[in-house]
């Protein structure tokens, strides 16, 4: 499976599983009921998608103006830290308010979600590629195939 179909299946499966897992984790760690935790999970997913679009647009604008091109490890680390920092700044107060937690409790819970999503994203991508095959961008080029 390739192209837009692959992307739509990917994002749909990723978000459905992510929202379900986040709802369960938020319910477990906040003591909230399923409905409140579910609303928080869906809200966090929407915030993450919107932030992802805005942050990556700004990052790529900045990156295009740098004298050194390419994505070094340090630039990738800066990108990831900046993205996650923006989510923490946005989601911690929202979680505290919506789930009736202290800011510290919401922060600790959010750190737990970040760790969960690091592992989840790695595993999801690995399983997705095993089930649906690699995307065209990761397949060997025809000039690289041994023959």
Phi and psi restraints in degrees (value plus and minus 20) as a CYANA .aco file:
   2 UNK   PHI    -155.9  -115.9
   2 UNK   PSI     154.0   194.0
   3 UNK   PHI      46.9    86.9
   3 UNK   PSI    -169.1  -129.1
   4 UNK   PHI     -84.7   -44.7
   4 UNK   PSI     -54.2   -14.2
   5 UNK   PHI     -80.1   -40.1
   5 UNK   PSI     -64.6   -24.6
   6 UNK   PHI     -80.7   -40.7
   6 UNK   PSI     -64.8   -24.8
   7 UNK   PHI     -83.0   -43.0
   7 UNK   PSI     -62.3   -22.3
   8 UNK   PHI     -86.7   -46.7
   8 UNK   PSI     -62.7   -22.7
   9 UNK   PHI     -83.8   -43.8
   9 UNK   PSI     -63.8   -23.8
  10 UNK   PHI     -78.0   -38.0
  10 UNK   PSI     -77.0   -37.0
  11 UNK   PHI     -85.9   -45.9
  11 UNK   PSI     -56.0   -16.0
  12 UNK   PHI     -84.6   -44.6
  12 UNK   PSI     -70.6   -30.6
  13 UNK   PHI     -83.1   -43.1
  13 UNK   PSI     -65.4   -25.4
  14 UNK   PHI     -77.2   -37.2
  14 UNK   PSI     -70.4   -30.4
  15 UNK   PHI     -90.9   -50.9
  15 UNK   PSI     -57.6   -17.6
  16 UNK   PHI     -82.6   -42.6
  16 UNK   PSI     -65.3   -25.3
  17 UNK   PHI     -87.1   -47.1
  17 UNK   PSI     -62.4   -22.4
  18 UNK   PHI     -82.1   -42.1
  18 UNK   PSI     -64.3   -24.3
  19 UNK   PHI     -86.5   -46.5
  19 UNK   PSI     -61.2   -21.2
  20 UNK   PHI     -82.8   -42.8
  20 UNK   PSI     -67.7   -27.7
  21 UNK   PHI     -85.8   -45.8
  21 UNK   PSI     -62.6   -22.6
  22 UNK   PHI     -83.0   -43.0
  22 UNK   PSI     -60.0   -20.0
  23 UNK   PHI     -79.3   -39.3
  23 UNK   PSI     -67.3   -27.3
  24 UNK   PHI     -82.8   -42.8
  24 UNK   PSI     -64.1   -24.1
  25 UNK   PHI     -86.2   -46.2
  25 UNK   PSI     -63.3   -23.3
  26 UNK   PHI     -83.9   -43.9
  26 UNK   PSI     -60.5   -20.5
  27 UNK   PHI     -82.3   -42.3
  27 UNK   PSI     -66.9   -26.9
  28 UNK   PHI     -82.3   -42.3
  28 UNK   PSI     -68.0   -28.0
  29 UNK   PHI    -106.6   -66.6
  29 UNK   PSI     -38.6     1.4
  30 UNK   PHI    -121.4   -81.4
  30 UNK   PSI     -37.8     2.2
  31 UNK   PHI      56.5    96.5
  31 UNK   PSI     -11.1    28.9
  32 UNK   PHI     -98.3   -58.3
  32 UNK   PSI     145.0   185.0
  33 UNK   PHI     -96.5   -56.5
  33 UNK   PSI     148.8   188.8
  34 UNK   PHI     -81.1   -41.1
  34 UNK   PSI     -59.4   -19.4
  35 UNK   PHI     -83.3   -43.3
  35 UNK   PSI     -68.5   -28.5
  36 UNK   PHI     -83.5   -43.5
  36 UNK   PSI     -62.7   -22.7
  37 UNK   PHI     -84.5   -44.5
  37 UNK   PSI     -59.4   -19.4
  38 UNK   PHI     -84.2   -44.2
  38 UNK   PSI     -63.8   -23.8
  39 UNK   PHI     -82.3   -42.3
  39 UNK   PSI     -61.2   -21.2
  40 UNK   PHI     -83.3   -43.3
  40 UNK   PSI     -61.3   -21.3
  41 UNK   PHI     -85.8   -45.8
  41 UNK   PSI     -64.7   -24.7
  42 UNK   PHI     -85.2   -45.2
  42 UNK   PSI     -63.4   -23.4
  43 UNK   PHI     -79.4   -39.4
  43 UNK   PSI     -64.0   -24.0
  44 UNK   PHI     -84.0   -44.0
  44 UNK   PSI     -58.1   -18.1
  45 UNK   PHI     -84.3   -44.3
  45 UNK   PSI     -62.6   -22.6
  46 UNK   PHI     -84.0   -44.0
  46 UNK   PSI     -65.9   -25.9
  47 UNK   PHI     -79.1   -39.1
  47 UNK   PSI     -64.2   -24.2
  48 UNK   PHI     -83.2   -43.2
  48 UNK   PSI     -60.8   -20.8
  49 UNK   PHI     -87.2   -47.2
  49 UNK   PSI     -66.5   -26.5
  50 UNK   PHI     -84.4   -44.4
  50 UNK   PSI     -64.7   -24.7
  51 UNK   PHI     -82.1   -42.1
  51 UNK   PSI     -60.2   -20.2
  52 UNK   PHI     -78.1   -38.1
  52 UNK   PSI     -67.2   -27.2
  53 UNK   PHI     -83.4   -43.4
  53 UNK   PSI     -68.0   -28.0
  54 UNK   PHI     -86.5   -46.5
  54 UNK   PSI     -66.9   -26.9
  55 UNK   PHI     -84.1   -44.1
  55 UNK   PSI     -66.1   -26.1
  56 UNK   PHI     -86.9   -46.9
  56 UNK   PSI     -54.1   -14.1
  57 UNK   PHI     -82.7   -42.7
  57 UNK   PSI     -68.0   -28.0
  58 UNK   PHI     -85.1   -45.1
  58 UNK   PSI     -62.8   -22.8
  59 UNK   PHI     -82.5   -42.5
  59 UNK   PSI     -64.5   -24.5
  60 UNK   PHI     -87.3   -47.3
  60 UNK   PSI     -53.4   -13.4
  61 UNK   PHI     -82.8   -42.8
  61 UNK   PSI     -67.6   -27.6
  62 UNK   PHI     -82.6   -42.6
  62 UNK   PSI     -66.5   -26.5
  63 UNK   PHI     -80.5   -40.5
  63 UNK   PSI     -58.2   -18.2
  64 UNK   PHI     -85.6   -45.6
  64 UNK   PSI     -39.8     0.2
  65 UNK   PHI    -118.0   -78.0
  65 UNK   PSI     -16.6    23.4
  66 UNK   PHI    -104.6   -64.6
  66 UNK   PSI     124.7   164.7
  67 UNK   PHI     -87.4   -47.4
  67 UNK   PSI     -57.6   -17.6
  68 UNK   PHI    -113.2   -73.2
  68 UNK   PSI     101.2   141.2
  69 UNK   PHI    -114.3   -74.3
  69 UNK   PSI     147.3   187.3
  70 UNK   PHI      78.0   118.0
  70 UNK   PSI     153.8   193.8
  71 UNK   PHI    -141.1  -101.1
  71 UNK   PSI      72.1   112.1
  72 UNK   PHI     -91.6   -51.6
  72 UNK   PSI     150.4   190.4
  73 UNK   PHI     -78.7   -38.7
  73 UNK   PSI     -63.4   -23.4
  74 UNK   PHI     -85.0   -45.0
  74 UNK   PSI     -57.4   -17.4
  75 UNK   PHI     -88.0   -48.0
  75 UNK   PSI     -58.4   -18.4
  76 UNK   PHI     -86.3   -46.3
  76 UNK   PSI     -59.3   -19.3
  77 UNK   PHI     -83.7   -43.7
  77 UNK   PSI     -66.0   -26.0
  78 UNK   PHI     -79.6   -39.6
  78 UNK   PSI     -61.2   -21.2
  79 UNK   PHI     -81.8   -41.8
  79 UNK   PSI     -69.1   -29.1
  80 UNK   PHI     -85.0   -45.0
  80 UNK   PSI     -64.5   -24.5
  81 UNK   PHI     -84.0   -44.0
  81 UNK   PSI     -62.7   -22.7
  82 UNK   PHI     -81.9   -41.9
  82 UNK   PSI     -63.4   -23.4
  83 UNK   PHI     -82.7   -42.7
  83 UNK   PSI     -70.5   -30.5
  84 UNK   PHI     -85.4   -45.4
  84 UNK   PSI     -56.2   -16.2
  85 UNK   PHI     -81.3   -41.3
  85 UNK   PSI     -63.5   -23.5
  86 UNK   PHI     -80.4   -40.4
  86 UNK   PSI     -60.8   -20.8
  87 UNK   PHI     -85.1   -45.1
  87 UNK   PSI     -62.4   -22.4
  88 UNK   PHI     -82.3   -42.3
  88 UNK   PSI     -66.2   -26.2
  89 UNK   PHI     -80.3   -40.3
  89 UNK   PSI     -55.3   -15.3
  90 UNK   PHI    -102.6   -62.6
  90 UNK   PSI     -66.9   -26.9
  91 UNK   PHI    -100.9   -60.9
  91 UNK   PSI     -52.7   -12.7
  92 UNK   PHI     -79.8   -39.8
  92 UNK   PSI     -71.9   -31.9
  93 UNK   PHI     -82.7   -42.7
  93 UNK   PSI     -56.1   -16.1
  94 UNK   PHI     -85.4   -45.4
  94 UNK   PSI     -64.8   -24.8
  95 UNK   PHI     -82.1   -42.1
  95 UNK   PSI     -63.8   -23.8
  96 UNK   PHI     -78.6   -38.6
  96 UNK   PSI     -66.3   -26.3
  97 UNK   PHI     -88.2   -48.2
  97 UNK   PSI     -73.2   -33.2
  98 UNK   PHI     -88.7   -48.7
  98 UNK   PSI     -58.7   -18.7
  99 UNK   PHI    -117.6   -77.6
  99 UNK   PSI     -14.3    25.7
 100 UNK   PHI      35.9    75.9
 100 UNK   PSI      36.0    76.0
 101 UNK   PHI    -139.1   -99.1
 101 UNK   PSI     142.9   182.9
 102 UNK   PHI     -94.3   -54.3
 102 UNK   PSI     143.2   183.2
 103 UNK   PHI     -81.0   -41.0
 103 UNK   PSI     -58.1   -18.1
 104 UNK   PHI     -84.0   -44.0
 104 UNK   PSI     -65.8   -25.8
 105 UNK   PHI     -80.6   -40.6
 105 UNK   PSI     -62.3   -22.3
 106 UNK   PHI     -86.5   -46.5
 106 UNK   PSI     -57.7   -17.7
 107 UNK   PHI     -83.8   -43.8
 107 UNK   PSI     -68.0   -28.0
 108 UNK   PHI     -81.8   -41.8
 108 UNK   PSI     -61.9   -21.9
 109 UNK   PHI     -82.9   -42.9
 109 UNK   PSI     -62.0   -22.0
 110 UNK   PHI     -84.9   -44.9
 110 UNK   PSI     -59.9   -19.9
 111 UNK   PHI     -80.4   -40.4
 111 UNK   PSI     -61.9   -21.9
 112 UNK   PHI     -79.1   -39.1
 112 UNK   PSI     -61.4   -21.4
 113 UNK   PHI     -85.4   -45.4
 113 UNK   PSI     -58.3   -18.3
 114 UNK   PHI     -82.0   -42.0
 114 UNK   PSI     -65.2   -25.2
 115 UNK   PHI     -82.8   -42.8
 115 UNK   PSI     -64.9   -24.9
 116 UNK   PHI     -76.7   -36.7
 116 UNK   PSI     -67.4   -27.4
 117 UNK   PHI     -88.1   -48.1
 117 UNK   PSI     -50.9   -10.9
 118 UNK   PHI     -80.8   -40.8
 118 UNK   PSI     -67.7   -27.7
 119 UNK   PHI     -89.8   -49.8
 119 UNK   PSI     -66.2   -26.2
 120 UNK   PHI     -78.4   -38.4
 120 UNK   PSI     -66.6   -26.6
 121 UNK   PHI     -81.9   -41.9
 121 UNK   PSI     -62.8   -22.8
 122 UNK   PHI     -80.8   -40.8
 122 UNK   PSI     -71.1   -31.1
 123 UNK   PHI     -85.8   -45.8
 123 UNK   PSI     -64.5   -24.5
 124 UNK   PHI     -78.3   -38.3
 124 UNK   PSI     -67.6   -27.6
 125 UNK   PHI     -82.0   -42.0
 125 UNK   PSI     -61.8   -21.8
 126 UNK   PHI     -82.3   -42.3
 126 UNK   PSI     -68.8   -28.8
 127 UNK   PHI     -85.8   -45.8
 127 UNK   PSI     -64.2   -24.2
 128 UNK   PHI     -77.0   -37.0
 128 UNK   PSI     -66.5   -26.5
 129 UNK   PHI     -85.9   -45.9
 129 UNK   PSI     -54.1   -14.1
 130 UNK   PHI     -88.6   -48.6
 130 UNK   PSI     -58.8   -18.8
 131 UNK   PHI     -98.4   -58.4
 131 UNK   PSI     -65.7   -25.7
 132 UNK   PHI    -122.7   -82.7
 132 UNK   PSI     -23.7    16.3
 133 UNK   PHI      64.8   104.8
 133 UNK   PSI     146.2   186.2
 134 UNK   PHI     -93.6   -53.6
 134 UNK   PSI     132.0   172.0
 135 UNK   PHI     -90.8   -50.8
 135 UNK   PSI     140.3   180.3
 136 UNK   PHI     -75.1   -35.1
 136 UNK   PSI     -55.0   -15.0
 137 UNK   PHI     -85.3   -45.3
 137 UNK   PSI     -39.9     0.1
 138 UNK   PHI    -124.1   -84.1
 138 UNK   PSI     -25.7    14.3
 139 UNK   PHI     -99.0   -59.0
 139 UNK   PSI     128.8   168.8
 140 UNK   PHI     -81.4   -41.4
 140 UNK   PSI     122.2   162.2
 141 UNK   PHI     -90.4   -50.4
 141 UNK   PSI     136.9   176.9
 142 UNK   PHI     -81.6   -41.6
 142 UNK   PSI     -48.1    -8.1
 143 UNK   PHI     -99.5   -59.5
 143 UNK   PSI     -25.1    14.9
 144 UNK   PHI    -125.4   -85.4
 144 UNK   PSI     -27.8    12.2
 145 UNK   PHI     -94.2   -54.2
 145 UNK   PSI     109.7   149.7
 146 UNK   PHI     -88.3   -48.3
 146 UNK   PSI     119.7   159.7
